[in-house]
């Protein structure tokens, strides 16, 4: 008999990893700032969790985050610098020549 809950358990495991990364870096919504959001996104990437997915989750709580505009801009810049079409890449100017 196939396990119909495998997709759910994978999603739950990803959610748990993401929440653990959040607790390790920010700890609470009011502690989220430009520095801690970058640490959070790094941990997400290290755990093979799409940083854009993580930021969607964080954005749901933006009303609880002081200086959300700055945090949002910082996270957007970080995501643009560290990801491309959802996959992690590293590009130097030298690589483009």
ABEGO torsion letter per residue (X at the ends): XBBAAAAAAAAAAAAAAAAAAAAAAAGBAAABBAAAAAAAAAAAAAAGBBAAAAAAAAAAAAAABBGAAAAAAAAAAAAAAABBGGBBBBBBAAAAX
